[in-house]
Amino acid sequence: MPEIFSKAVVLNIKMKDQFKFSFEKVHDITVSEETVDSKTEAILEKLGYKPQQIRQQRTGISQIDRNVPSKGTGGGTGELDFALIENDTLKLIIENKEPQKDVNVALEEAIYYANGLRRKGIDVRVVMGFNGLKSKLRVLNEDSQELWEPLLIDGQEVKDFPNKYVIQAIYDNPNKTKFIFKDRKAQDIKSIIAQLREYYRRIKHIQNNNKKEIDFTIAFIALKFILEKDFDTEQTLTTSWKELKTITNYYKLKDDITSITKNVINITDPRTEQKKYEDIFIIKDGQNTVFNFIDIINDFDESNIFKLKQVFDEVSKLEELHSSKIDLFGEIYEELADKKTKASYGQFFTRRHIIRPLVELFFENDLASIVSETKKICDCACGTGGFLTETLKLIEDYVDEKNIENFGVRTFSENTFYGYDIYNSNVVRTKINMYLAGDGFSRIKNLDTLISNEHDEDLDYIVTNVPYGKGDIFVDSEVTKNKRLEVNFLIKIVKMLKPGTGRALVIIPDGLLEAPSLSEVRHWFLKNCELEKIISLPKFSFAPYTKEKTYAIFFKRRHNVYPDIELCKNERFWAYIVDNDGQANSDKKFNTDLKDENGKWYHNELLPWKDNDGRGHPSLIKERWYKKVPESNEKYYNEWFEEIEGKKFGFIDMNEVLQDEVVRPSTISKIKVKQKINKKIELEFPLYPSDLFDEKNNLKQEYIEMLAALSMKYDNTNNTFIDLSKTVYKYLKFADLRRMFSLTQQRMKDLINEEGNLIDDLMNIIKENNDIDYRIKKGNVKFWLKSQITHKVIENEKLLKEINKELASLYFIKSIDEILEEEENDVKVIKEQYEEIINDLDLYYDPFEDRFYDKKVTNTIKLLFLIPERYFRSEAKEPLKLPELKQTTKSIITELENLLKEINIGDSSEG
């Protein structure tokens, strides 16, 4: 152990998250000591100290106040700038000075007061000096000649204000000034990242940008590892991380980080002639740069330059993690990424405690051939590369166990591992995760798996967690035109595997295994693949980001496609239901860590365990895989120690799967449904004039409104229908004009002047007579009386047909959504006014699948339900006809709704 950690107090790693520090400078170096006092109070409150714990000048405790020594020579008592009191006990003395004074002066005064109080029997052990710009903390060590020493935590001197947990640890360990945290593994990384997150909240050019925080953290930590691992081998690297740690000048640290990062970016891999690390520090989206590490470093200025040192010091706390079992960037992603960021990526990354046992089961019989032969292992939606890195570590463990010599992991990985992701930032993460696992990046690319032809029937293995949700394309229209991502990824994965030998481990949502609407996809899948295993994962495996129920399926691509699904009936697959994965089945994921009296996990079926004698045992899932089938008296329990009914594991015969079938009407497109509805509406017409009137021979109100919408109306006086869009004018003759207005002009054209307007005399007459109107067209003028304007009468059969057509069109639907409405449970149903039409057309709408069916055409479909729970934990069910099933479901929902109304939950008078 390095000297700096010798005789140090070892603290439980779980305490790390409790230890908080805070430090904020004043912005003006000319402020008074009173301003520094105000800043001190704000810092202490931020650290969680209550106002009654923070005392200024007088503590209110006579034993303390009367024994504070005076700084003067005349005797008397002094006053403490700040004292922290807990249960009437003095825990911390803080002395302040204005910024223009040396912080050491403030520290010396604090020590002076503390020594004086100690001589009077008051056991104060922590003191601070603060001048608004710097703070110094000292802890009492009576075994040391210096007496007051700096507090060191994990080798770093604490110069900030400590919270109550730090103070308590000091008093719990008298005369100890060095503390370290044990078990510096994943939990330590979590606490470091948590502290970084706190720093980022106060760094203006990083705060409130979650993606930038993640990329910045990854780049900073990657720089540390590159310098630690490659410093001795890369000639371009002139500065090590160890040397950076010795720099105390903030601006020099900033310049050196910038300089060394540029050198790292320029390192070229001689095998590929490409820059090895460039895309860690510069991330691009197409031609646009979306992240530049050097730019962010350069944005630290005099207002926050010390915060760069804080980040650097926190990153420095990370131990050597090369070839470790920790998913460093998975931890960063889980700790820093908020739900919105994950949702924007459309990805929910699989936790390592789930990946590891799955890949162990998947590769258990193939490791020897993978090591000795050239195989291709791919994750086609790699995220941070969890499946690839866990597979690499599994292979490395196998090589160590078998003592295989001359195994070059980098060369092996280059020829073995492939990773694809649609997001370039994820590609960077996978590269670095693989690099830290020891391989040197492999072949990780930024591409869209669904549209790429990178591997066509070429891969030996695919291990992945497919993306879920809405997509834009379908991979194979002959299989399905469903565009959901999980559906198309599964189809694409099958096509990427080598026929006859290619195998895959894929995590998929439950819909692919049980949704009736996806039975056609399962038909295609089972004809193309032999199903080996299905592992049911807990519902909260990806909580809190999604509670989608998921399954891990193991399968092999067939050499030849089965022409008939019945050919599968003699096959079987092994299934296992994971009820407990070692973490709470809730949104708040935390390890349960409970064991029985022998050391066996209570709530963890995925991890191996050691008994009280130190003997190792396989995980429960492995143990049961080796056993294959359960014993007759075997019992299972959930995390609340309640017995689980039914089986947990065993084989499922495909012949049993094939028993589930449904008599199903054929589907009909929504466009054809719309056409059928509109045709039926049109056939309900024609209306005859007599249909439009009531018993009193008045036009029915609904038809008055319809005719108005068609620019028509009924003339009650003349008992005729008229077309308001077609105006009829009674034009005046020239002779009539001359007689009416005593005109002297001889011809009609003499009424228009040279400008093409009416002559002035006539214009004046028309202005005085409101009943005259006119229009001039192509040099001709026509006059009429407004009072004699009429509209065209609709009286022939052709026009009556047009009315009927127009009236029918008012009922036509332009979109199928017009006949649907959403209920409270977000399920769409047919609107009441259209139910009769749908039934008359022998159509059926499935609200759960959002599909229409034509009941005149039916066929029998094998549903191929593949979820283990159906066969292990539910009673067998007789095949149902789909309409009967839907009607039963609808009646149950209606019954429940009526029940809830009767209960009248909102009536508070019932308590």
Sequence and secondary structure as in RCSB ss.txt:
>XXXX:A:sequence
MPEIFSKAVVLNIKMKDQFKFSFEKVHDITVSEETVDSKTEAILEKLGYKPQQIRQQRTGISQIDRNVPSKGTGG
GTGELDFALIENDTLKLIIENKEPQKDVNVALEEAIYYANGLRRKGIDVRVVMGFNGLKSKLRVLNEDSQELWEP
LLIDGQEVKDFPNKYVIQAIYDNPNKTKFIFKDRKAQDIKSIIAQLREYYRRIKHIQNNNKKEIDFTIAFIALKF
ILEKDFDTEQTLTTSWKELKTITNYYKLKDDITSITKNVINITDPRTEQKKYEDIFIIKDGQNTVFNFIDIINDF
DESNIFKLKQVFDEVSKLEELHSSKIDLFGEIYEELADKKTKASYGQFFTRRHIIRPLVELFFENDLASIVSETK
KICDCACGTGGFLTETLKLIEDYVDEKNIENFGVRTFSENTFYGYDIYNSNVVRTKINMYLAGDGFSRIKNLDTL
ISNEHDEDLDYIVTNVPYGKGDIFVDSEVTKNKRLEVNFLIKIVKMLKPGTGRALVIIPDGLLEAPSLSEVRHWF
LKNCELEKIISLPKFSFAPYTKEKTYAIFFKRRHNVYPDIELCKNERFWAYIVDNDGQANSDKKFNTDLKDENGK
WYHNELLPWKDNDGRGHPSLIKERWYKKVPESNEKYYNEWFEEIEGKKFGFIDMNEVLQDEVVRPSTISKIKVKQ
KINKKIELEFPLYPSDLFDEKNNLKQEYIEMLAALSMKYDNTNNTFIDLSKTVYKYLKFADLRRMFSLTQQRMKD
LINEEGNLIDDLMNIIKENNDIDYRIKKGNVKFWLKSQITHKVIENEKLLKEINKELASLYFIKSIDEILEEEEN
DVKVIKEQYEEIINDLDLYYDPFEDRFYDKKVTNTIKLLFLIPERYFRSEAKEPLKLPELKQTTKSIITELENLL
KEINIGDSSEG
>XXXX:A:secstr
  GGGTT EEE GGGGGG  EE    S TT  HHHHHHHHHHHHHHTT  GGGEEEE  S HHHHTT B SSSS 
SB  EEEEEEETTEEEEEEEE  TTS HHHHHHHHHHHHHHHHHTT    EEEEE SS EEEEEE TTSSSSEE 
 EETTEE  SEE HHHHHHHHHSTT  EEEES  SHHHHHHHHHHHHHHHTT TTTTT HHHHHHHHHHHHHHHH
HHHHHTTT TT    HHHHHT   HHHHHHHHHHHHHHHHT EETTTTEESSHHHHEEEETTEEEEEHHHHHHT 
 TTTHHHHHHHHHHHHT    TT S  HHHHHHHHH  HHHHHHHT     HHHHHHHHHHHHTTTHHHHHHS  
 EEETT TTTHHHHHHHHHHHHHHHHHT  S  HHHHHHHHEEEEESSHHHHHHHHHHHHHHTS   EEEE  TT
T  S SS BSEEEEE   S  S  S TTT     HHHHHHHHHHHHB TTT EEEEEEETHHHH GGGHHHHHHH
HHHEEEEEEEE  TTTTTTT    EEEEEEEE SS  SSGGGGTT EEEEEE   BSB SSSS  B   B TTS 
BSSBSSS EE TTS EE  HHHHHHHH S  TT   B TTS B  S  EEEEEHHHHTT EEEEEEEE HHHHHH
HHHHHHHHT    GGGGB TTS B HHHHHHHHHTTEEEETTTTEEEEEEEEE  B  HHHHHHHHT   SSGGG
GB TTSSB HHHHHHHHH TTEEEEEETTEEEEEEGGG EEEEE SHHHHHHHHHHHHHTT  SSGGGGEEE TT
S EEE HHHHHHHHHTTEEEETTTTEEEEEEEEEEEE     HHHHHSS     EEHHHHHHHHHHHHHHHHHHH
HHHTTT GGG 
